[in-house]
Amino acid sequence: MGKKAVYAEQELVVLLKNNNRTGFDYLYENYSAPLYGIVLKIVKSEDNAADVLQDTFLKIWKNIGTYQPEKGTLFTWILNVARNTAIDKLRGEVKLERMVKLQAVPEHELNSKLAFYPAAANFDIKQLVDNLLPERRTLIDLVYFQGYTHEEASEYLSLPLGTVKSRVRKALQDLRGVFALREMSLYAN
């Protein structure tokens, strides 16, 4: 039996950035099992987890040039690639489910009380968000307009996760209050 090669992280990164097949084989052999376990916890389906794992390694192959060792370990980077790929998979499924549900309701079955009032749609959401306190505005922008998770926003802004969640919750409460006032004024006329 031959002795299996063992690479230090720096050596492995060099191999990967040079698109070396041996480096990618080593990466897959040593990292696929823990990544699969994490992905499975997110997508909750073995078939989807296998697909996400394959997509993850494809993304790693294509984007290894963007990995910066000074920002974190290789494992942390590939873990984030796997996690984000799994979350993207879930978001795609949720969008598809919503589209199917919306298309499955015949028009004659719609409740007229659920009618859409265009006046409420004329709210300039961005303008309302711009009126929030700066620390709340920044978080709403990151989480709702740019798609960051609370954890990613926390890391990006170097704030504790609890602070991020509290500020987002307070900002949403502020926006609900503004919407309630504007709706009352629209329908009062």
C-alpha positions as CSV (number, residue, x, y, z in Angstrom):
1,M,0.0,0.0,0.0
2,G,1.2,3.4,-0.9
3,K,1.4,6.2,1.7
4,K,-1.2,8.9,1.2
5,A,0.0,12.4,0.7
6,V,-0.7,14.9,3.4
7,Y,-0.6,18.6,2.5
8,A,-0.3,21.6,4.7
9,E,-2.9,24.2,4.1
10,Q,-0.5,26.5,2.3
11,E,0.6,23.7,0.0
12,L,-3.0,22.7,-0.8
13,V,-3.9,26.2,-1.6
14,V,-1.0,26.5,-4.1
15,L,-2.1,23.2,-5.7
16,L,-5.7,24.4,-5.9
17,K,-4.9,27.8,-7.3
18,N,-2.8,26.0,-10.0
19,N,-5.9,23.9,-10.8
20,N,-3.9,20.8,-9.9
21,R,-6.1,17.7,-10.1
22,T,-4.2,16.0,-7.2
23,G,-5.0,19.0,-5.0
24,F,-8.7,18.8,-5.8
25,D,-8.8,15.1,-5.2
26,Y,-7.1,15.6,-1.8
27,L,-9.6,18.4,-1.0
28,Y,-12.6,16.3,-1.9
29,E,-11.3,13.2,0.0
30,N,-10.6,15.2,3.2
31,Y,-13.3,17.8,3.2
32,S,-16.4,16.3,1.4
33,A,-17.7,14.4,4.4
34,P,-17.8,17.3,6.9
35,L,-19.2,19.6,4.2
36,Y,-21.9,17.1,3.3
37,G,-22.9,16.8,7.0
38,I,-23.3,20.6,7.2
39,V,-25.1,20.9,3.9
40,L,-27.5,18.1,4.9
41,K,-28.4,20.0,8.1
42,I,-29.4,23.0,6.0
43,V,-31.2,21.3,3.0
44,K,-32.6,18.3,5.0
45,S,-32.6,16.0,2.0
46,E,-29.9,13.6,1.0
47,D,-30.5,14.1,-2.7
48,N,-30.4,17.9,-2.4
49,A,-27.3,17.6,-0.2
50,A,-25.5,15.6,-2.8
51,D,-26.4,18.1,-5.5
52,V,-25.3,21.0,-3.3
53,L,-22.0,19.3,-2.4
54,Q,-21.3,18.9,-6.2
55,D,-22.2,22.5,-6.8
56,T,-20.0,23.5,-3.9
57,F,-16.9,21.8,-5.3
58,L,-17.6,23.3,-8.7
59,K,-17.8,26.7,-7.2
60,I,-14.6,26.1,-5.2
61,W,-12.9,25.0,-8.5
62,K,-14.0,28.1,-10.3
63,N,-13.5,30.6,-7.5
64,I,-10.4,29.4,-5.6
65,G,-8.5,32.4,-7.0
66,T,-10.6,34.6,-4.8
67,Y,-9.6,32.8,-1.6
68,Q,-7.5,35.0,0.6
69,P,-5.6,33.2,3.4
70,E,-5.2,36.4,5.5
71,K,-9.0,36.5,5.8
72,G,-9.4,33.0,7.2
73,T,-8.5,29.3,6.9
74,L,-9.3,27.3,3.7
75,F,-11.8,25.2,5.6
76,T,-13.7,28.3,6.7
77,W,-13.8,29.6,3.2
78,I,-15.0,26.3,1.7
79,L,-17.5,26.0,4.5
80,N,-18.9,29.4,3.6
81,V,-19.1,28.4,0.0
82,A,-21.0,25.2,0.9
83,R,-23.3,27.0,3.3
84,N,-24.1,29.8,0.9
85,T,-24.8,27.2,-1.9
86,A,-27.1,25.3,0.4
87,I,-29.0,28.5,1.4
88,D,-29.3,29.4,-2.3
89,K,-30.8,26.0,-3.0
90,L,-33.4,26.5,-0.3
91,R,-34.2,30.0,-1.5
92,G,-34.7,28.7,-5.0
93,E,-37.0,25.9,-3.8
94,V,-39.1,28.4,-1.7
95,K,-39.4,30.7,-4.8
96,L,-40.5,27.8,-6.9
97,E,-43.1,26.6,-4.3
98,R,-44.5,30.2,-4.1
99,M,-44.8,30.4,-7.9
100,V,-46.5,27.0,-8.1
101,K,-48.9,28.0,-5.3
102,L,-49.7,31.3,-6.9
103,Q,-50.3,29.7,-10.3
104,A,-52.4,26.9,-8.8
105,V,-55.2,29.3,-7.5
106,P,-57.9,29.9,-10.1
107,E,-58.8,33.5,-10.4
108,H,-62.5,32.9,-9.6
109,E,-61.5,31.5,-6.3
110,L,-59.7,34.6,-5.1
111,N,-61.3,36.4,-2.3
112,S,-62.3,40.0,-3.2
113,K,-61.3,41.1,0.3
114,L,-57.7,40.2,-0.5
115,A,-57.7,42.6,-3.5
116,F,-54.5,44.5,-4.0
117,Y,-54.8,48.3,-3.5
118,P,-52.3,50.0,-5.8
119,A,-52.1,53.1,-3.5
120,A,-50.3,51.1,-0.9
121,A,-47.8,49.9,-3.5
122,N,-46.8,53.5,-4.2
123,F,-44.8,53.6,-1.0
124,D,-41.1,54.2,-1.7
125,I,-39.6,51.6,0.5
126,K,-36.1,52.8,0.0
127,Q,-37.1,56.3,1.0
128,L,-38.8,54.9,4.1
129,V,-35.7,52.9,5.0
130,D,-33.5,56.0,4.4
131,N,-35.5,57.8,7.2
132,L,-34.4,55.2,9.8
133,L,-31.5,55.8,12.2
134,P,-28.2,55.1,10.4
135,E,-27.3,51.9,12.3
136,R,-30.8,50.5,11.5
137,R,-30.8,51.7,7.9
138,T,-27.4,50.0,7.2
139,L,-28.7,46.7,8.6
140,I,-32.0,46.7,6.7
141,D,-30.0,47.5,3.5
142,L,-27.6,44.6,4.1
143,V,-30.2,42.0,5.3
144,Y,-33.2,42.9,3.0
145,F,-31.8,44.6,0.0
146,Q,-28.4,42.8,-0.4
147,G,-29.5,39.4,1.0
148,Y,-27.0,39.1,3.9
149,T,-28.0,36.8,6.7
150,H,-27.9,38.2,10.2
151,E,-24.7,36.3,10.9
152,E,-23.0,37.7,7.7
153,A,-24.2,41.3,8.6
154,S,-22.8,40.8,12.1
155,E,-19.4,39.7,10.7
156,Y,-19.3,42.4,8.0
157,L,-20.1,45.2,10.5
158,S,-18.0,43.6,13.3
159,L,-21.1,43.8,15.6
160,P,-22.3,41.1,18.0
161,L,-25.1,39.0,16.5
162,G,-27.5,39.9,19.2
163,T,-27.0,43.6,18.5
164,V,-27.7,43.0,14.8
165,K,-30.9,41.1,15.5
166,S,-32.1,43.7,18.0
167,R,-31.5,46.6,15.6
168,V,-33.2,44.8,12.7
169,R,-36.2,44.0,14.9
170,K,-36.4,47.6,16.0
171,A,-36.1,48.9,12.4
172,L,-38.9,46.6,11.3
173,Q,-41.1,47.8,14.1
174,D,-40.3,51.4,13.0
175,L,-41.3,50.6,9.4
176,R,-44.5,48.8,10.5
177,G,-45.5,52.0,12.4
178,V,-44.8,54.1,9.3
179,F,-46.8,51.8,7.1
180,A,-49.7,51.8,9.5
181,L,-49.8,55.6,9.5
182,R,-49.5,55.9,5.7
183,E,-52.2,53.3,5.1
184,M,-54.5,55.1,7.5
185,S,-54.0,58.4,5.7
186,L,-54.5,56.8,2.3
187,Y,-57.8,55.1,3.2
188,A,-59.0,58.1,5.2
189,N,-59.2,60.2,2.0
